[in-house]
């Protein structure tokens, strides 16, 4: 499907974004983490001889929007530390990625490489923390990172936390689950139906801190009113794609949608930690939608 290129970047007040995380009904602690952030450029006037410096042009334009979800593995505090470490380290490298984006606009390759490098730095940080003196057991985490740099957005994924795109009445799972079950489906060894109930459905074939970490970056074009949904598998274990589509079709706000989907997951059993982040760009009344 060819989507017409948007001509106006949404203002900050036209972004409807919300996120939440919940322990669920069974787990004793929450190993999920999420981040919602905006990256701005700013001019600070440090000194001037002008009598009214407020008349100077001080830009605070948004350069990018950032959404991240991480689902830790390891039990007790290890999973929490793994997911927190991944998000903290990824955030440290986001600024460098943005510098690379604006210095190499003729090609996406350097920017995509920087995003992949950010994931690998997070991987190394989780491995180092896992190997710290006195720590028992292994720790790892998924990472699903969405970065909107108008008029495009980029998805970085490691593990099985998902990213869904709701656009023009159609729900698409853009991310690919990096699990043993999905690998078997891709190889033609197992059907999709069998994979859902397989013992390998939640066994990660790639994760930050694990033996294998394979960050995948996907570039897509932004669009007004498209809805971006990131979530841990605590949601998708209990809420079908059909139910997601029903909720998205009737959506009134990101906050309400997150709360409704959380309740759906809890009503379905709530057997895992649940994290949901939703974002969209909605033109204010009176503004022309492009």
C-alpha positions as CSV (number, residue, x, y, z in Angstrom):
1,X,0.0,0.0,0.0
2,X,1.4,3.4,-1.0
3,X,0.8,6.0,1.8
4,X,1.0,9.6,0.7
5,X,3.9,11.4,2.2
6,X,2.9,13.6,5.2
7,X,3.8,17.3,4.8
8,X,3.4,18.6,8.3
9,X,5.1,17.3,11.4
10,X,2.8,17.0,14.5
11,X,3.3,19.5,17.3
12,X,3.9,18.2,20.8
13,X,0.3,19.0,21.7
14,X,-0.9,16.8,18.9
15,X,0.8,13.7,20.3
16,X,-1.4,11.3,22.3
17,X,0.9,9.0,24.1
18,X,0.5,6.8,27.2
19,X,2.2,3.8,28.9
20,X,1.6,1.6,31.9
21,X,3.0,-1.6,33.5
22,X,1.4,-4.1,35.8
23,X,2.7,-7.1,37.8
24,X,-0.2,-9.2,36.8
25,X,-2.1,-11.7,39.0
26,X,0.6,-14.4,39.4
27,X,4.1,-13.0,39.4
28,X,5.5,-11.7,42.7
29,X,7.4,-8.8,41.0
30,X,7.4,-6.8,37.8
31,X,10.4,-7.5,35.5
32,X,9.0,-5.2,32.7
33,X,10.1,-1.6,32.1
34,X,9.1,1.1,29.7
35,X,10.2,4.6,28.6
36,X,8.3,7.4,26.8
37,X,10.5,10.3,25.7
38,X,10.8,13.3,23.4
39,X,14.1,14.5,22.1
40,X,14.3,18.3,21.6
41,X,16.8,20.7,20.3
42,X,17.1,24.0,22.2
43,X,19.0,27.3,22.1
44,X,19.9,28.8,25.5
45,X,20.9,32.4,25.5
46,X,23.7,32.7,28.0
47,X,24.5,36.4,27.7
48,X,23.3,39.3,25.5
49,X,23.4,43.1,25.4
50,X,19.8,43.2,24.0
51,X,17.3,44.7,26.4
52,X,14.7,42.1,25.8
53,X,16.2,38.7,25.2
54,X,12.8,37.1,25.1
55,X,12.5,38.4,21.6
56,X,15.4,36.2,20.5
57,X,14.4,33.1,18.7
58,X,14.9,30.2,21.1
59,X,14.1,27.0,19.3
60,X,12.7,24.0,21.3
61,X,11.7,21.9,18.3
62,X,11.1,18.2,18.8
63,X,13.6,16.2,16.9
64,X,12.2,12.7,17.7
65,X,9.8,10.7,19.8
66,X,11.0,7.6,21.6
67,X,9.0,4.6,23.0
68,X,10.7,1.6,24.5
69,X,9.5,-1.6,26.2
70,X,11.8,-4.2,27.8
71,X,10.7,-7.6,29.4
72,X,13.4,-8.9,31.7
73,X,14.2,-12.6,32.2
74,X,16.0,-14.1,35.1
75,X,13.7,-14.2,38.1
76,X,13.7,-12.3,41.4
77,X,15.5,-9.0,40.9
78,X,17.6,-10.1,37.9
79,X,14.9,-9.6,35.3
80,X,14.1,-6.2,36.7
81,X,17.8,-5.2,36.6
82,X,18.2,-6.5,33.0
83,X,15.3,-4.6,31.6
84,X,16.2,-1.4,33.5
85,X,19.9,-1.7,32.4
86,X,18.9,-2.2,28.8
87,X,16.7,0.9,28.7
88,X,19.1,3.1,30.6
89,X,22.0,2.2,28.3
90,X,19.9,2.5,25.1
91,X,18.9,6.0,26.2
92,X,22.5,7.0,26.6
93,X,23.2,6.2,22.9
94,X,20.0,7.7,21.5
95,X,21.6,11.2,21.4
96,X,24.5,9.9,19.3
97,X,22.0,8.1,17.0
98,X,20.2,11.4,16.4
99,X,23.5,13.2,15.6
100,X,24.2,10.5,13.1
101,X,20.8,10.8,11.6
102,X,21.1,14.5,10.9
103,X,24.7,14.3,9.6
104,X,23.9,11.5,7.2
105,X,20.5,12.3,5.8
106,X,21.4,11.1,2.3
107,X,21.5,7.5,3.7
108,X,19.7,5.7,6.5
109,X,22.5,3.1,6.8
110,X,24.6,5.0,9.4
111,X,21.6,5.8,11.5
112,X,20.3,2.2,11.4
113,X,23.8,1.0,12.3
114,X,23.8,3.4,15.3
115,X,20.5,2.0,16.5
116,X,21.8,-1.6,16.2
117,X,25.0,-0.5,18.1
118,X,22.8,1.0,20.9
119,X,21.2,-2.4,21.3
120,X,24.6,-4.2,21.4
121,X,25.9,-1.7,24.0
122,X,22.8,-2.6,26.0
123,X,23.5,-6.3,25.5
124,X,27.1,-5.9,26.7
125,X,25.9,-4.0,29.8
126,X,23.4,-6.7,30.7
127,X,26.1,-9.4,30.2
128,X,28.5,-7.4,32.4
129,X,25.9,-7.0,35.1
130,X,25.0,-10.7,34.9
131,X,28.6,-11.6,35.4
132,X,29.2,-9.4,38.4
133,X,30.8,-10.9,41.3
134,X,28.4,-12.8,43.6
135,X,25.5,-12.9,41.2
136,X,23.8,-16.2,40.7
137,X,22.1,-17.2,37.5
138,X,21.7,-15.6,34.1
139,X,19.8,-12.4,33.3
140,X,18.5,-11.2,29.9
141,X,15.8,-8.9,28.5
142,X,13.9,-8.1,25.3
143,X,14.0,-4.7,23.8
144,X,11.5,-3.1,21.5
145,X,12.4,0.5,20.6
146,X,10.3,2.8,18.4
147,X,11.8,6.1,17.3
148,X,9.7,8.6,15.3
149,X,11.8,11.0,13.2
150,X,9.2,12.7,11.0
151,X,8.3,11.8,8.4
152,X,9.6,8.3,9.2
153,X,9.8,6.0,12.1
154,X,12.2,3.2,13.0
155,X,11.6,0.0,14.9
156,X,14.4,-1.8,16.7
157,X,13.6,-5.2,18.2
158,X,15.3,-7.9,20.1
159,X,13.3,-10.7,21.7
160,X,9.5,-11.2,21.6
161,X,8.0,-7.9,23.0
162,X,5.8,-6.8,20.1
163,X,5.1,-3.7,18.0
164,X,1.8,-3.4,16.3
165,X,0.7,-0.8,13.8
166,X,-2.9,0.2,13.4
167,X,-3.4,2.0,10.1
168,X,-6.5,2.7,8.1
169,X,-8.5,0.1,9.9
170,X,-5.9,-2.7,9.6
171,X,-3.8,-4.2,12.4
172,X,-0.3,-5.4,11.5
173,X,2.3,-7.1,13.7
174,X,5.4,-5.5,12.3
175,X,7.9,-7.1,14.8
176,X,8.8,-10.7,14.5
177,X,8.9,-12.8,17.7
178,X,12.5,-14.0,18.2
179,X,11.5,-17.3,19.8
180,X,12.3,-20.9,19.1
181,X,8.7,-21.5,18.1
182,X,8.7,-18.7,15.5
183,X,12.1,-20.0,14.2
184,X,10.4,-23.4,13.6
185,X,7.5,-21.8,11.9
186,X,9.8,-19.9,9.6
187,X,11.6,-23.1,8.8
188,X,8.3,-24.9,7.9
189,X,8.8,-27.4,10.8
190,X,5.8,-26.1,12.8
191,X,2.4,-24.5,12.0
192,X,1.5,-21.2,13.4
193,X,-1.4,-22.8,15.3
194,X,0.9,-25.4,16.9
195,X,3.5,-22.7,17.7
196,X,1.0,-20.8,19.9
197,X,0.7,-23.8,22.3
198,X,4.2,-25.1,21.9
199,X,6.6,-25.4,24.8
200,X,8.9,-23.2,22.7
201,X,6.4,-20.4,22.3
202,X,8.1,-18.3,25.0
203,X,11.7,-19.6,24.7
204,X,13.7,-16.7,23.3
205,X,16.2,-17.4,20.5
206,X,17.6,-13.8,20.8
207,X,17.7,-11.5,23.8
208,X,20.0,-8.8,25.3
209,X,22.3,-10.6,27.8
210,X,21.7,-14.0,26.2
211,X,24.0,-16.1,24.1
212,X,22.5,-14.7,21.0
213,X,21.4,-11.1,20.5
214,X,20.2,-10.1,17.0
215,X,18.8,-6.5,16.8
216,X,16.6,-6.0,13.8
217,X,15.7,-2.5,12.5
218,X,12.7,-1.7,10.3
219,X,12.0,1.7,8.7
220,X,8.4,2.8,7.9
221,X,6.7,6.0,6.9
222,X,4.7,8.0,9.5
223,X,1.1,8.8,9.0
224,X,-1.5,11.0,10.9
225,X,-3.9,8.9,13.1
226,X,-1.9,5.7,12.8
227,X,-1.6,4.0,16.2
228,X,1.6,2.5,17.5
229,X,1.3,-0.2,20.1
230,X,4.3,-1.7,22.0
231,X,3.8,-4.4,24.5
232,X,5.3,-7.3,26.5
233,X,4.0,-10.8,26.0
234,X,2.0,-10.5,29.2
235,X,-0.6,-8.8,27.0
236,X,-0.5,-11.0,23.9
237,X,-0.6,-14.2,26.0
238,X,-4.2,-13.3,26.9
239,X,-5.4,-10.8,24.3
240,X,-5.9,-12.0,20.7
241,X,-5.1,-9.8,17.7
242,X,-8.8,-9.8,17.0
243,X,-9.5,-8.2,20.4
244,X,-6.6,-5.7,19.9
245,X,-8.2,-4.7,16.6
246,X,-11.6,-4.2,18.2
247,X,-10.2,-2.0,20.9
248,X,-8.1,0.0,18.5
249,X,-11.1,0.6,16.2
250,X,-13.1,2.1,19.1
251,X,-10.1,4.0,20.6
252,X,-10.7,7.5,22.1
253,X,-7.3,8.1,23.7
254,X,-4.0,6.3,24.3
255,X,-4.6,6.3,28.1
256,X,-8.1,4.7,27.8
257,X,-6.8,2.1,25.3
258,X,-3.9,1.1,27.6
259,X,-6.2,0.7,30.6
260,X,-8.8,-1.3,28.6
261,X,-6.1,-3.7,27.2
262,X,-4.6,-4.1,30.7
263,X,-8.0,-5.1,32.0
264,X,-8.5,-7.6,29.1
265,X,-5.1,-9.2,30.0
266,X,-6.0,-9.4,33.7
267,X,-9.5,-10.8,32.9
268,X,-7.7,-13.4,30.6
269,X,-5.6,-14.7,33.5
270,X,-2.8,-12.1,34.0
271,X,-0.2,-14.8,34.3
272,X,2.7,-12.5,33.4
273,X,3.8,-9.0,33.8
274,X,1.9,-6.7,31.4
275,X,3.3,-3.6,29.8
276,X,1.6,-1.5,27.2
277,X,2.7,1.7,25.4
278,X,0.5,3.5,22.9
279,X,1.1,6.5,20.7
280,X,-0.5,8.4,17.8
281,X,-0.5,11.8,16.2
282,X,-3.9,13.5,16.1
283,X,-4.4,16.9,14.5
284,X,-6.1,19.5,16.7
285,X,-9.5,20.6,15.7
286,X,-9.2,23.4,13.1
287,X,-5.8,22.1,11.9
288,X,-5.6,20.7,8.4
289,X,-4.8,17.0,8.4
290,X,-2.0,16.2,6.0
